[in-house]
Amino acid sequence: MNFQPVLDEIVATLRPQFGAAGTVARYIPALARVPAERFGIALRTCEGAEACAGDAAVPFSIQSISKLFTLTVAMRNMGDDLWQRIGREPSGNPFNSLVQLESEQGKPRNPFINAGAIAVADRLLSLSGPGAGHGAGSDGKAKADLLALMSDLAGEPIGYDDEVAASEAATGFRNVALANFMKSFGKLDNDVAAVLDMYFHQCALRMSCVQLARAASFLCRDGEHPAEGRQEVTTARQARRINALMLTCGTYDAAGDVAFSIGLPCKSGVGGGIVAVVPDKLTLCVWSPPLDATGNSLLGLKALELFVARTGLSVF
């Protein structure tokens, strides 16, 4: 299938709505200044063909989409041991909720809510070696390793947006509360300040739709690296499990509705990006900053619905 006309049509269809509805994530000051009318969409097939439209080459703060990649690192290095401290069930609560941690003894419901991603960040610090996470700012190796992975998957240099990371650190009071709460239950091994520094930086990764569609394409290739002949990113089994978690938990407490209306594994972020996977076919990334009430890109979800309707591609 030639996907370029499909993406062009989606942009043309949604253009009158660019910036007209939804709300940019204003609780992170650096994100509040992003133009609401931005819209980009890109895809990469299993065979390496790419198509894009709109602002697909403009980098943005990927925010919670980063949880997909930190989970990947943790799973391939820890295997099933990772799940001793993190669940795999939908939360049914907002992504930054403290409610369930009290009754569930500090164990996050899944790795895609904020508490779960903070727990994964703690695991990455421990994997970085002795003493890696025992002081604020001492998580340099874990951050460098994540940056190297993202650059390798995207096929070009990827960087952190230091302004966004600083903005998150200055205003992320609920994330600080989540981390300290888990620490009080003995569910974090490393220094809270170091864990949060890692978490805030992963959310501050800057990537475009084109780069994200490319970087996530191992998930439609049974774990194989986007570049032919390279070592696999994950096993086929791990790739299937990541896709399963994306479908059930990847769009906050709207995951059931997204599965119903779109039918693809998705991971969203409050920067307005959404990555979607069609196993054995392609990966897709859409970006539109204004969010709906659940924290997902309003036009991003509409674009994915249009894509599925026009192509017939779905896991169901």
Secondary structure by P-SEA (a helix, b strand, c coil): ccaaaaaaaaaaaacccccccccccccccccccccccbbbbbcccccccccccccccccccccccaaaaaaaaaaaaccccccccccccccccccccccccccccccccccccaaaaaaaaaaaaaacccccccccccaaaaaaaaaaaaaaaacbbbbbaaaaaaaaaacaaaaaaaaaaaaaaccccccaaaaaaaaaaaaaccccaaaaaaaacccccccccccccccccccaaaaaaaaaaaaccccccaaaaaaacccccccccccbbbbbbccccbbbbbbbcccccccccaaaaaaaaaaaaacccccc
